[in-house]
Amino acid sequence: MKIDILTSPSKEDQDLVLQPLLRFNEKIVGSNRKHELTFLIKNDNGEVIAGCNGNVHFNYFFIAHLWVSDTLRGQGVGAKLLARVEEEARTRQCDHVWLDTFSFQAPGFYEKQGYTRCGELPEYPPGFKRYFYFKKI
């Protein structure tokens, strides 16, 4: 047996691991319904001022990235965007949303929006924490 380490794996290389795992999972739990979505908020000039990337996965919506322009933070833009994400998640038969954020980013924001902290990684990155949150919608 030989273990190869690929430092710049192609998508095809990654699929050699991912696809058999997905087939195994599907035999047990059925389709994961995975579907990627991006939400964009633009100003009157068409410039992106906030956005969110995420995906439907089983009955959860995962928020991979949520960003609001520095000049708009604290003005309700993030809350409006998050509410729209949750609304869309419900239309796609999701009953939960989950995400992670760093201690220097927005844990207080998510807690104000009704998210419950369900885990943390200390010293990730060093000197900070990574928090995990979920919300039933």
N, CA, C and O atoms as a MOPAC input file, in Angstrom:
PM7 MOZYME 1SCF
protein

 N      0.85600 1    -1.17500 1     0.00000 1
 C      0.00000 1     0.00000 1     0.00000 1
 C      0.90300 1     1.24000 1     0.00000 1
 O      1.91500 1     1.29400 1     0.69900 1
 N      0.50400 1     2.23700 1    -0.80800 1
 C      1.25200 1     3.48100 1    -0.91400 1
 C      0.27000 1     4.64000 1    -0.75000 1
 O     -0.81600 1     4.62000 1    -1.32900 1
 N      0.64300 1     5.63800 1     0.02900 1
 C     -0.19600 1     6.82600 1     0.21100 1
 C      0.44800 1     7.96600 1    -0.55900 1
 O      1.57300 1     8.37100 1    -0.26400 1
 N     -0.27900 1     8.48500 1    -1.55500 1
 C      0.17100 1     9.64500 1    -2.31400 1
 C     -0.42000 1    10.90400 1    -1.68800 1
 O     -1.57700 1    10.90700 1    -1.26900 1
 N      0.36300 1    11.95900 1    -1.62400 1
 C     -0.11100 1    13.25500 1    -1.15400 1
 C     -0.06700 1    14.21300 1    -2.33900 1
 O      1.00100 1    14.48500 1    -2.88800 1
 N     -1.22900 1    14.72200 1    -2.72800 1
 C     -1.32700 1    15.64200 1    -3.85700 1
 C     -1.42100 1    17.05900 1    -3.29200 1
 O     -2.38200 1    17.38400 1    -2.59500 1
 N     -0.44900 1    17.88800 1    -3.58000 1
 C     -0.43800 1    19.24200 1    -3.01500 1
 C     -1.27000 1    20.23300 1    -3.81400 1
 O     -1.62600 1    21.29600 1    -3.30500 1
 N     -1.57600 1    19.90000 1    -5.03800 1
 C     -2.45400 1    20.73200 1    -5.86900 1
 C     -3.43800 1    19.82500 1    -6.59300 1
 O     -3.39300 1    19.70200 1    -7.81700 1
 N     -4.32900 1    19.18900 1    -5.83100 1
 C     -5.23500 1    18.22500 1    -6.46700 1
 C     -6.21500 1    18.89700 1    -7.41900 1
 O     -6.70400 1    19.99600 1    -7.15800 1
 N     -6.48600 1    18.23200 1    -8.50400 1
 C     -7.50600 1    18.69900 1    -9.44300 1
 C     -8.87800 1    18.30600 1    -8.91000 1
 O     -8.98400 1    17.52300 1    -7.96600 1
 N     -9.91800 1    18.84700 1    -9.51200 1
 C    -11.27900 1    18.44600 1    -9.13300 1
 C    -11.45100 1    16.95300 1    -9.35600 1
 O    -12.09400 1    16.27300 1    -8.55600 1
 N    -10.88400 1    16.44200 1   -10.43400 1
 C    -10.96900 1    15.00600 1   -10.72700 1
 C    -10.29300 1    14.19000 1    -9.62700 1
 O    -10.80500 1    13.14700 1    -9.22100 1
 N     -9.14400 1    14.66400 1    -9.14400 1
 C     -8.46700 1    13.96700 1    -8.04400 1
 C     -9.34800 1    13.96800 1    -6.79900 1
 O     -9.49600 1    12.93400 1    -6.14700 1
 N     -9.93000 1    15.10400 1    -6.46400 1
 C    -10.78100 1    15.20300 1    -5.28100 1
 C    -12.01900 1    14.32100 1    -5.41700 1
 O    -12.48300 1    13.74200 1    -4.43500 1
 N    -12.55200 1    14.22100 1    -6.62900 1
 C    -13.73100 1    13.38600 1    -6.86800 1
 C    -13.45200 1    11.90500 1    -6.66400 1
 O    -14.38200 1    11.13300 1    -6.42500 1
 N    -12.19100 1    11.49100 1    -6.75400 1
 C    -11.83900 1    10.09200 1    -6.49100 1
 C    -12.16000 1     9.70900 1    -5.04900 1
 O    -12.40300 1     8.53800 1    -4.75800 1
 N    -12.16100 1    10.68600 1    -4.15100 1
 C    -12.53400 1    10.46800 1    -2.75700 1
 C    -14.00100 1    10.81700 1    -2.53100 1
 O    -14.73200 1    10.06900 1    -1.88200 1
 N    -14.42300 1    11.95000 1    -3.06800 1
 C    -15.75600 1    12.46600 1    -2.79000 1
 C    -16.87200 1    11.58800 1    -3.37500 1
 O    -17.82500 1    11.25900 1    -2.67000 1
 N    -16.76500 1    11.21400 1    -4.62400 1
 C    -17.87500 1    10.50200 1    -5.27300 1
 C    -18.19300 1     9.15300 1    -4.62900 1
 O    -19.37200 1     8.86000 1    -4.43100 1
 N    -17.20900 1     8.31700 1    -4.29200 1
 C    -17.55900 1     7.07200 1    -3.59500 1
 C    -18.19400 1     7.32100 1    -2.22200 1
 O    -19.07700 1     6.58000 1    -1.79000 1
 N    -17.72500 1     8.38400 1    -1.54300 1
 C    -18.31000 1     8.72200 1    -0.24900 1
 C    -19.76500 1     9.15100 1    -0.41100 1
 O    -20.62400 1     8.73800 1     0.36900 1
 N    -20.04600 1     9.97700 1    -1.41900 1
 C    -21.42400 1    10.41300 1    -1.66600 1
 C    -22.32500 1     9.23400 1    -2.02600 1
 O    -23.47400 1     9.17900 1    -1.58700 1
 N    -21.81900 1     8.29800 1    -2.81600 1
 C    -22.61800 1     7.10900 1    -3.16600 1
 C    -22.93800 1     6.28800 1    -1.91800 1
 O    -24.06100 1     5.81100 1    -1.75300 1
 N    -21.95000 1     6.12600 1    -1.04700 1
 C    -22.17400 1     5.40400 1     0.21200 1
 C    -23.24400 1     6.10900 1     1.03800 1
 O    -24.19600 1     5.47900 1     1.49900 1
 N    -23.08400 1     7.43100 1     1.22700 1
 C    -24.04900 1     8.19300 1     2.02200 1
 C    -25.45700 1     8.08600 1     1.46100 1
 O    -26.41800 1     7.91700 1     2.21200 1
 N    -25.58200 1     8.18200 1     0.14300 1
 C    -26.90300 1     8.14300 1    -0.48800 1
 C    -27.59300 1     6.81100 1    -0.25000 1
 O    -28.81700 1     6.77300 1    -0.12300 1
 N    -26.84500 1     5.71900 1    -0.18700 1
 C    -27.44500 1     4.41000 1     0.11300 1
 C    -28.08800 1     4.40900 1     1.49400 1
 O    -29.08600 1     3.72500 1     1.72000 1
 N    -27.51400 1     5.17200 1     2.41300 1
 C    -27.99400 1     5.17700 1     3.78700 1
 C    -29.10800 1     6.20200 1     4.00700 1
 O    -30.13100 1     5.87700 1     4.61000 1
 N    -28.92200 1     7.44600 1     3.52200 1
 C    -29.84900 1     8.53100 1     3.86400 1
 C    -30.59800 1     9.12000 1     2.67200 1
 O    -31.41600 1    10.02200 1     2.85500 1
 N    -30.34600 1     8.64300 1     1.47800 1
 C    -31.01300 1     9.20000 1     0.30900 1
 C    -30.26200 1    10.40600 1    -0.23200 1
 O    -29.14200 1    10.69500 1     0.19000 1
 N    -30.87700 1    11.09000 1    -1.15100 1
 C    -30.25000 1    12.22600 1    -1.82100 1
 C    -29.94400 1    13.35100 1    -0.83400 1
 O    -30.74200 1    13.64000 1     0.05900 1
 N    -28.78000 1    13.98200 1    -1.00400 1
 C    -28.43100 1    15.10300 1    -0.13200 1
 C    -29.04200 1    16.41800 1    -0.62200 1
 O    -28.98100 1    17.42200 1     0.08800 1
 N    -29.62600 1    16.42900 1    -1.81300 1
 C    -30.29400 1    17.60200 1    -2.40200 1
 C    -29.37200 1    18.80800 1    -2.51400 1
 O    -29.85600 1    19.93900 1    -2.57800 1
 N    -28.06800 1    18.60200 1    -2.53900 1
 C    -27.13300 1    19.72300 1    -2.50700 1
 C    -27.34100 1    20.64700 1    -3.69800 1
 O    -27.40400 1    20.22400 1    -4.85200 1
 N    -27.44600 1    21.93800 1    -3.36000 1
 C    -27.66800 1    22.96100 1    -4.38000 1
 C    -27.03800 1    24.25900 1    -3.88900 1
 O    -27.36100 1    24.73800 1    -2.80200 1
 N    -26.14600 1    24.82400 1    -4.68200 1
 C    -25.44200 1    26.05700 1    -4.31800 1
 C    -26.30900 1    27.27700 1    -4.64000 1
 O    -27.03100 1    27.28900 1    -5.63700 1
 N    -26.22800 1    28.29900 1    -3.78700 1
 C    -26.93200 1    29.56300 1    -4.01300 1
 C    -26.02100 1    30.72600 1    -3.63700 1
 O    -25.20200 1    30.60800 1    -2.72500 1
 N    -26.16100 1    31.83800 1    -4.33200 1
 C    -25.49700 1    33.08600 1    -3.98200 1
 C    -26.55000 1    34.19000 1    -3.96700 1
 O    -27.37800 1    34.28700 1    -4.87300 1
 N    -26.50400 1    35.01000 1    -2.93600 1
 C    -27.40100 1    36.15300 1    -2.78300 1
 C    -26.54400 1    37.41300 1    -2.88600 1
 O    -25.49800 1    37.50000 1    -2.24200 1
 N    -26.96600 1    38.37400 1    -3.67500 1
 C    -26.21400 1    39.62400 1    -3.82500 1
 C    -27.12200 1    40.81300 1    -3.55800 1
 O    -28.26500 1    40.83900 1    -4.01500 1
 N    -26.62100 1    41.79300 1    -2.82300 1
 C    -27.29700 1    43.08000 1    -2.66100 1
 C    -26.43800 1    44.09500 1    -3.39100 1
 O    -25.23300 1    44.19000 1    -3.15700 1
 N    -27.07000 1    44.85100 1    -4.27900 1
 C    -26.35000 1    45.86100 1    -5.06500 1
 C    -26.90600 1    47.24600 1    -4.76100 1
 O    -28.08400 1    47.40500 1    -4.44000 1
 N    -26.04200 1    48.23400 1    -4.86700 1
 C    -26.50100 1    49.61100 1    -4.70000 1
 C    -27.07300 1    50.11400 1    -6.03000 1
 O    -27.14200 1    49.36300 1    -7.00300 1
 N    -27.47800 1    51.37600 1    -6.06700 1
 C    -28.09400 1    51.94100 1    -7.27000 1
 C    -27.13900 1    51.97800 1    -8.46400 1
 O    -27.58600 1    52.06700 1    -9.60700 1
 N    -25.83100 1    51.91100 1    -8.21200 1
 C    -24.83800 1    51.88700 1    -9.28700 1
 C    -24.51100 1    50.47800 1    -9.75600 1
 O    -23.67300 1    50.29400 1   -10.63800 1
 N    -25.17200 1    49.47800 1    -9.16700 1
 C    -24.93600 1    48.10100 1    -9.56000 1
 C    -23.75100 1    47.44600 1    -8.87600 1
 O    -23.36600 1    46.33200 1    -9.23100 1
 N    -23.16400 1    48.13100 1    -7.89200 1
 C    -22.02000 1    47.58100 1    -7.17000 1
 C    -22.51600 1    46.66200 1    -6.05800 1
 O    -23.49200 1    46.97900 1    -5.37700 1
 N    -21.85200 1    45.53200 1    -5.87200 1
 C    -22.22000 1    44.60500 1    -4.81300 1
 C    -21.78100 1    45.20400 1    -3.47800 1
 O    -20.61200 1    45.54300 1    -3.29000 1
 N    -22.73200 1    45.32700 1    -2.55600 1
 C    -22.46600 1    45.91300 1    -1.24400 1
 C    -22.64200 1    44.90800 1    -0.10800 1
 O    -22.28300 1    45.18100 1     1.03700 1
 N    -23.19900 1    43.74500 1    -0.44000 1
 C    -23.37400 1    42.67600 1     0.54500 1
 C    -23.71400 1    41.40200 1    -0.20900 1
 O    -24.19600 1    41.44700 1    -1.34000 1
 N    -23.46000 1    40.26500 1     0.42900 1
 C    -23.79600 1    39.01400 1    -0.23700 1
 C    -23.60900 1    37.81300 1     0.66100 1
 O    -23.05200 1    37.89400 1     1.75600 1
 N    -24.09400 1    36.70400 1     0.15700 1
 C    -24.02600 1    35.44500 1     0.89300 1
 C    -23.87000 1    34.29700 1    -0.10100 1
 O    -24.55600 1    34.24400 1    -1.12200 1
 N    -22.96400 1    33.38900 1     0.21300 1
 C    -22.83100 1    32.12000 1    -0.51500 1
 C    -23.24700 1    31.00800 1     0.41900 1
 O    -22.94700 1    31.04700 1     1.61300 1
 N    -23.93200 1    30.02200 1    -0.11200 1
 C    -24.31500 1    28.89500 1     0.72100 1
 C    -24.89200 1    27.77300 1    -0.10700 1
 O    -24.87900 1    27.81000 1    -1.33700 1
 N    -25.40200 1    26.76700 1     0.59600 1
 C    -25.99600 1    25.64500 1    -0.12000 1
 C    -27.02100 1    24.90800 1     0.71800 1
 O    -26.93800 1    24.83900 1     1.94500 1
 N    -27.98900 1    24.36300 1     0.00400 1
 C    -28.93600 1    23.41300 1     0.56400 1
 C    -28.18500 1    22.09800 1     0.67200 1
 O    -27.50500 1    21.68300 1    -0.26700 1
 N    -28.30800 1    21.44900 1     1.81200 1
 C    -27.69100 1    20.13700 1     1.99800 1
 C    -28.57900 1    19.36800 1     2.96300 1
 O    -28.65500 1    19.69200 1     4.14800 1
 N    -29.24800 1    18.34700 1     2.44200 1
 C    -30.28300 1    17.63600 1     3.17400 1
 C    -31.36300 1    18.64500 1     3.57200 1
 O    -31.87900 1    19.35300 1     2.70800 1
 N    -31.71300 1    18.72600 1     4.84500 1
 C    -32.76400 1    19.65100 1     5.29900 1
 C    -32.17900 1    20.90800 1     5.94300 1
 O    -32.89400 1    21.65000 1     6.61700 1
 N    -30.90500 1    21.14400 1     5.74100 1
 C    -30.22600 1    22.32500 1     6.27800 1
 C    -29.76800 1    23.23200 1     5.14500 1
 O    -29.47200 1    22.77900 1     4.03900 1
 N    -29.71800 1    24.52900 1     5.44900 1
 C    -29.04900 1    25.45700 1     4.56300 1
 C    -27.76400 1    25.87100 1     5.26000 1
 O    -27.79900 1    26.31100 1     6.40900 1
 N    -26.64300 1    25.74000 1     4.58700 1
 C    -25.34800 1    26.10800 1     5.13900 1
 C    -24.92700 1    27.45500 1     4.57800 1
 O    -24.84600 1    27.63100 1     3.36300 1
 N    -24.65900 1    28.40300 1     5.46500 1
 C    -24.12000 1    29.69800 1     5.05600 1
 C    -22.60100 1    29.57900 1     5.06500 1
 O    -21.97800 1    29.50900 1     6.12500 1
 N    -22.02000 1    29.55800 1     3.88200 1
 C    -20.56900 1    29.43800 1     3.76800 1
 C    -19.88200 1    30.78300 1     3.98200 1
 O    -18.83700 1    30.85700 1     4.62900 1
 N    -20.47500 1    31.84700 1     3.43400 1
 C    -19.89500 1    33.19200 1     3.54000 1
 C    -21.03000 1    34.20300 1     3.58300 1
 O    -21.97700 1    34.11200 1     2.80200 1
 N    -20.93600 1    35.16200 1     4.48800 1
 C    -21.86800 1    36.27700 1     4.51100 1
 C    -21.02900 1    37.52800 1     4.74700 1
 O    -20.27600 1    37.61400 1     5.71700 1
 N    -21.17400 1    38.49400 1     3.84500 1
 C    -20.35200 1    39.70300 1     3.90500 1
 C    -21.22300 1    40.92800 1     3.68700 1
 O    -22.11300 1    40.93400 1     2.83600 1
 N    -20.95100 1    41.96500 1     4.47200 1
 C    -21.58600 1    43.27200 1     4.30900 1
 C    -20.46100 1    44.30200 1     4.25400 1
 O    -19.52800 1    44.25300 1     5.05700 1
 N    -20.55100 1    45.22700 1     3.31400 1
 C    -19.56200 1    46.28500 1     3.17500 1
 C    -19.35800 1    47.00200 1     4.50900 1
 O    -20.31300 1    47.25700 1     5.24300 1
 N    -18.10300 1    47.32000 1     4.80800 1
 C    -17.77500 1    47.99800 1     6.07300 1
 C    -18.64500 1    49.22400 1     6.31700 1
 O    -19.06400 1    49.46500 1     7.44900 1
 N    -18.92000 1    49.99500 1     5.28200 1
 C    -19.67500 1    51.24000 1     5.44300 1
 C    -21.14400 1    51.00800 1     5.77500 1
 O    -21.83600 1    51.93700 1     6.19100 1
 N    -21.63000 1    49.77800 1     5.59700 1
 C    -23.05100 1    49.48800 1     5.84500 1
 C    -23.30000 1    48.64800 1     7.08600 1
 O    -24.45100 1    48.39900 1     7.44600 1
 N    -22.24500 1    48.21200 1     7.73800 1
 C    -22.43100 1    47.37400 1     8.92800 1
 C    -23.14000 1    48.15700 1    10.01600 1
 O    -22.91100 1    49.35400 1    10.19200 1
 N    -24.01200 1    47.45900 1    10.74800 1
 C    -24.76300 1    48.09000 1    11.82600 1
 C    -25.98700 1    48.84900 1    11.35900 1
 O    -26.62700 1    49.53100 1    12.16000 1
 N    -26.33100 1    48.74800 1    10.07700 1
 C    -27.48000 1    49.48200 1     9.52700 1
 C    -28.63600 1    48.57000 1     9.12400 1
 O    -29.57500 1    49.01200 1     8.46200 1
 N    -28.57000 1    47.29500 1     9.52500 1
 C    -29.65900 1    46.36800 1     9.23300 1
 C    -29.53700 1    45.61600 1     7.92700 1
 O    -30.38400 1    44.77800 1     7.61900 1
 N    -28.50400 1    45.89600 1     7.15400 1
 C    -28.33200 1    45.22100 1     5.85600 1
 C    -28.08500 1    43.72600 1     6.05800 1
 O    -28.67100 1    42.89400 1     5.36500 1
 N    -27.21400 1    43.39100 1     7.01300 1
 C    -26.93100 1    41.98200 1     7.28800 1
 C    -28.16100 1    41.23600 1     7.75800 1
 O    -28.40000 1    40.10300 1     7.33700 1
 N    -28.94300 1    41.85400 1     8.62200 1
 C    -30.16900 1    41.22500 1     9.12200 1
 C    -31.15200 1    40.99600 1     7.97900 1
 O    -31.78700 1    39.94400 1     7.90600 1
 N    -31.27800 1    41.98100 1     7.08300 1
 C    -32.17600 1    41.83600 1     5.93500 1
 C    -31.70400 1    40.70000 1     5.02000 1
 O    -32.50800 1    39.89500 1     4.55000 1
 N    -30.40400 1    40.65000 1     4.77800 1
 C    -29.84900 1    39.59100 1     3.93700 1
 C    -30.06300 1    38.22500 1     4.57900 1
 O    -30.47600 1    37.28200 1     3.90600 1
 N    -29.78800 1    38.11400 1     5.86100 1
 C    -29.95600 1    36.84100 1     6.55700 1
 C    -31.41100 1    36.39300 1     6.55700 1
 O    -31.69200 1    35.20600 1     6.39500 1
 N    -32.33600 1    37.32600 1     6.73800 1
 C    -33.76400 1    36.98700 1     6.68900 1
 C    -34.14600 1    36.45900 1     5.31300 1
 O    -34.94000 1    35.52500 1     5.20300 1
 N    -33.58400 1    37.05200 1     4.26500 1
 C    -33.87900 1    36.58200 1     2.89500 1
 C    -33.30500 1    35.19000 1     2.65800 1
 O    -33.93300 1    34.35700 1     2.00400 1
 N    -32.10900 1    34.94000 1     3.19100 1
 C    -31.50700 1    33.60300 1     3.08600 1
 C    -32.40700 1    32.57700 1     3.78000 1
 O    -32.67900 1    31.51200 1     3.22500 1
 N    -32.86500 1    32.89700 1     4.98400 1
 C    -33.73200 1    31.97500 1     5.72400 1
 C    -35.04600 1    31.73000 1     4.98800 1
 O    -35.53500 1    30.60200 1     4.94300 1
 N    -35.61000 1    32.77900 1     4.41500 1
 C    -36.85700 1    32.65500 1     3.63900 1
 C    -36.64300 1    31.70700 1     2.45500 1
 O    -37.45500 1    30.81400 1     2.21200 1
 N    -35.56000 1    31.90600 1     1.73400 1
 C    -35.27800 1    31.04100 1     0.57800 1
 C    -35.01100 1    29.60600 1     1.02200 1
 O    -35.42100 1    28.66000 1     0.35100 1
 N    -34.32800 1    29.44500 1     2.14400 1
 C    -34.07000 1    28.10000 1     2.66800 1
 C    -35.38700 1    27.37000 1     2.94700 1
 O    -35.52900 1    26.18800 1     2.63000 1
 N    -36.34800 1    28.08400 1     3.54200 1
 C    -37.64700 1    27.46300 1     3.81400 1
 C    -38.34500 1    27.04100 1     2.51700 1
 O    -38.95600 1    25.97300 1     2.45900 1
 N    -38.25400 1    27.87900 1     1.47500 1
 C    -38.90900 1    27.51900 1     0.20800 1
 C    -38.26900 1    26.28400 1    -0.42400 1
 O    -38.87600 1    25.61400 1    -1.25900 1
 N    -37.04300 1    25.99600 1    -0.01400 1
 C    -36.32700 1    24.82500 1    -0.53800 1
 C    -36.37700 1    23.65300 1     0.44300 1
 O    -35.51500 1    22.77500 1     0.43100 1
 N    -37.40500 1    23.66100 1     1.29100 1
 C    -37.68000 1    22.59500 1     2.25300 1
 C    -36.56800 1    22.37400 1     3.28700 1
 O    -36.34500 1    21.25200 1     3.74100 1
 N    -35.88300 1    23.44900 1     3.64600 1
 C    -34.92000 1    23.38100 1     4.74400 1
 C    -35.62900 1    23.78700 1     6.02700 1
 O    -36.45700 1    24.69700 1     6.02100 1
 N    -35.30800 1    23.12000 1     7.11800 1
 C    -35.89500 1    23.51700 1     8.39100 1
 C    -34.85500 1    24.02800 1     9.38400 1
 O    -35.18800 1    24.34600 1    10.52500 1
 N    -33.59900 1    24.10700 1     8.95200 1
 C    -32.52100 1    24.64700 1     9.77000 1
 C    -31.53100 1    25.40100 1     8.88800 1
 O    -31.43000 1    25.15300 1     7.68600 1
 N    -30.80800 1    26.32300 1     9.50900 1
 C    -29.67600 1    26.99900 1     8.87200 1
 C    -28.48900 1    26.80400 1     9.81500 1
 O    -28.64500 1    26.84200 1    11.03600 1
 N    -27.31500 1    26.59800 1     9.24900 1
 C    -26.11600 1    26.53300 1    10.08200 1
 C    -24.99200 1    27.30300 1     9.42100 1
 O    -25.00000 1    27.54400 1     8.21400 1
 N    -24.02100 1    27.68300 1    10.24400 1
 C    -22.90100 1    28.48400 1     9.76200 1
 C    -21.77600 1    28.41400 1    10.77000 1
 O    -21.94100 1    27.90000 1    11.87600 1
 N    -20.63300 1    28.93600 1    10.37500 1
 C    -19.55000 1    29.14900 1    11.32200 1
 C    -18.98900 1    30.53900 1    11.11400 1
 O    -19.07900 1    31.10400 1    10.02400 1
 N    -18.41000 1    31.08400 1    12.17200 1
 C    -17.84000 1    32.42900 1    12.13900 1
 C    -16.69100 1    32.48100 1    13.13000 1
 O    -16.64600 1    31.69300 1    14.07500 1
 N    -15.78100 1    33.38600 1    12.92400 1
 C    -14.66300 1    33.54500 1    13.84700 1
 C    -15.02800 1    34.54000 1    14.94700 1
 O    -15.92500 1    35.36600 1    14.78200 1
 N    -14.32500 1    34.44900 1    16.05900 1
 C    -14.59900 1    35.33900 1    17.18800 1
 C    -14.37800 1    36.80600 1    16.82900 1
 O    -14.96700 1    37.68300 1    17.46200 1
 N    -13.55200 1    37.09100 1    15.83700 1
 C    -13.31500 1    38.48600 1    15.42500 1
 C    -14.29100 1    38.93400 1    14.33900 1
 O    -14.21500 1    40.07200 1    13.87400 1
 N    -15.19600 1    38.06200 1    13.93400 1
 C    -16.16900 1    38.43000 1    12.91100 1
 C    -17.50400 1    38.80000 1    13.55900 1
 O    -17.63600 1    39.89800 1    14.10000 1
 N    -18.48900 1    37.91000 1    13.51700 1
 C    -19.84900 1    38.33600 1    13.85600 1
 C    -20.63000 1    37.40300 1    14.78300 1
 O    -21.82500 1    37.21100 1    14.55800 1
 N    -20.01800 1    36.81800 1    15.80900 1
 C    -20.83800 1    35.93900 1    16.66000 1
 C    -22.01200 1    36.66400 1    17.31600 1
 O    -23.10400 1    36.10300 1    17.40700 1
 N    -21.80800 1    37.89400 1    17.77200 1
 C    -22.89600 1    38.64900 1    18.39600 1
 C    -24.04200 1    38.91700 1    17.43900 1
 O    -25.20900 1    38.87000 1    17.82900 1
 N    -23.71000 1    39.19800 1    16.18600 1
 C    -24.73500 1    39.42800 1    15.16500 1
 C    -25.63000 1    38.19700 1    15.01500 1
 O    -26.85500 1    38.31200 1    15.02400 1
 N    -25.01800 1    37.02300 1    14.87700 1
 C    -25.82300 1    35.81100 1    14.68300 1
 C    -26.65300 1    35.48900 1    15.91500 1
 O    -27.78900 1    35.03000 1    15.79100 1
 N    -26.10700 1    35.71900 1    17.09400 1
 C    -26.87600 1    35.47800 1    18.31100 1
 C    -28.08600 1    36.40700 1    18.38300 1
 O    -29.15800 1    35.98400 1    18.81600 1
 N    -27.93200 1    37.67600 1    17.96400 1
 C    -29.06700 1    38.60800 1    17.93200 1
 C    -30.13100 1    38.16400 1    16.94300 1
 O    -31.30500 1    38.49700 1    17.10300 1
 N    -29.73100 1    37.41600 1    15.92600 1
 C    -30.67200 1    36.93600 1    14.91100 1
 C    -31.28900 1    35.58600 1    15.29000 1
 O    -31.99100 1    34.97500 1    14.48300 1
 N    -31.02800 1    35.12400 1    16.51100 1
 C    -31.66300 1    33.90300 1    17.00200 1
 C    -30.87300 1    32.62800 1    16.78700 1
 O    -31.42000 1    31.53700 1    16.94600 1
 N    -29.61600 1    32.73200 1    16.43300 1
 C    -28.79200 1    31.54800 1    16.21400 1
 C    -28.21700 1    31.06400 1    17.54600 1
 O    -27.88600 1    31.86800 1    18.41700 1
 N    -28.10200 1    29.75100 1    17.69200 1
 C    -27.58700 1    29.11800 1    18.89500 1
 C    -26.19500 1    28.57000 1    18.63200 1
 O    -25.97400 1    27.84100 1    17.66400 1
 N    -25.26200 1    28.92600 1    19.50100 1
 C    -23.90400 1    28.39100 1    19.37000 1
 C    -23.92600 1    26.91400 1    19.75100 1
 O    -24.44300 1    26.54400 1    20.80500 1
 N    -23.36800 1    26.08300 1    18.89700 1
 C    -23.37500 1    24.64400 1    19.15200 1
 C    -21.97500 1    24.04800 1    19.16600 1
 O    -21.82200 1    22.83500 1    19.30400 1
 N    -20.96100 1    24.87600 1    19.02600 1
 C    -19.60000 1    24.35800 1    19.09800 1
 C    -18.59000 1    25.45700 1    18.90200 1
 O    -18.91300 1    26.55200 1    18.44000 1
 N    -17.34900 1    25.14700 1    19.26300 1
 C    -16.27400 1    26.10200 1    19.03600 1
 C    -14.94900 1    25.36300 1    18.94100 1
 O    -14.76400 1    24.29500 1    19.52300 1
 N    -14.04200 1    25.95800 1    18.19600 1
 C    -12.66500 1    25.47800 1    18.09900 1
 C    -11.77000 1    26.54700 1    18.69000 1
 O    -11.73400 1    27.66400 1    18.17600 1
 N    -11.04000 1    26.23500 1    19.76700 1
 C    -10.13700 1    27.22800 1    20.34300 1
 C     -8.87700 1    27.37900 1    19.49500 1
 O     -8.45700 1    26.45000 1    18.80600 1
 N     -8.29200 1    28.55800 1    19.56200 1
 C     -7.02500 1    28.81500 1    18.87400 1
 C     -7.10000 1    28.51800 1    17.37700 1
 O     -6.17700 1    27.95300 1    16.79100 1
 N     -8.24000 1    28.92000 1    16.76600 1
 C     -8.42300 1    28.71400 1    15.32200 1
 C     -9.01700 1    29.95700 1    14.70600 1
 O    -10.23800 1    30.11400 1    14.72900 1
 N     -8.20600 1    30.85800 1    14.15200 1
 C     -6.74400 1    30.84300 1    14.09400 1
 C     -6.14100 1    31.19100 1    15.45300 1
 O     -6.86100 1    31.59900 1    16.36400 1
 N     -4.81800 1    31.03200 1    15.59600 1
 C     -4.19800 1    31.30700 1    16.89200 1
 C     -4.60600 1    32.68300 1    17.44200 1
 O     -4.56100 1    33.69700 1    16.74400 1
 N     -5.00500 1    32.67400 1    18.71600 1
 C     -5.43600 1    33.90200 1    19.37100 1
 C     -6.92100 1    34.17200 1    19.25400 1
 O     -7.42500 1    35.12400 1    19.84900 1
 N     -7.63400 1    33.34600 1    18.49200 1
 C     -9.06600 1    33.53600 1    18.25500 1
 C     -9.78600 1    32.20000 1    18.36600 1
 O     -9.16700 1    31.17000 1    18.63000 1
 N    -11.09900 1    32.22700 1    18.16000 1
 C    -11.91600 1    31.01500 1    18.18200 1
 C    -12.77400 1    30.97300 1    16.92400 1
 O    -13.05200 1    32.00100 1    16.30700 1
 N    -13.18000 1    29.78000 1    16.56100 1
 C    -14.15100 1    29.58900 1    15.48900 1
 C    -15.40100 1    29.02100 1    16.13500 1
 O    -15.34700 1    28.01500 1    16.84100 1
 N    -16.52900 1    29.67500 1    15.88600 1
 C    -17.79400 1    29.27500 1    16.48100 1
 C    -18.71100 1    28.67200 1    15.42200 1
 O    -18.66600 1    29.05100 1    14.25200 1
 N    -19.53500 1    27.73600 1    15.85200 1
 C    -20.52700 1    27.09200 1    14.99000 1
 C    -21.91800 1    27.39900 1    15.55200 1
 O    -22.14900 1    27.32600 1    16.75900 1
 N    -22.83500 1    27.74200 1    14.64800 1
 C    -24.18300 1    28.15200 1    15.01700 1
 C    -25.22000 1    27.43300 1    14.16700 1
 O    -24.94000 1    27.01100 1    13.04500 1
 N    -26.43000 1    27.30000 1    14.72100 1
 C    -27.56700 1    26.79800 1    13.94800 1
 C    -28.82500 1    27.53300 1    14.39300 1
 O    -28.86900 1    28.15700 1    15.45300 1
 N    -29.84000 1    27.43700 1    13.54700 1
 C    -31.14400 1    28.02100 1    13.86800 1
 C    -32.22400 1    27.17900 1    13.21000 1
 O    -32.12100 1    26.83700 1    12.03200 1
 N    -33.25700 1    26.84800 1    13.96700 1
 C    -34.42400 1    26.18800 1    13.38000 1
 C    -35.28000 1    27.27600 1    12.76300 1
 O    -35.58500 1    28.28100 1    13.40400 1
 N    -35.66900 1    27.06500 1    11.50400 1
 C    -36.46400 1    28.09800 1    10.80600 1
 C    -37.85100 1    27.57800 1    10.46100 1
 O    -38.65400 1    28.30400 1     9.87400 1

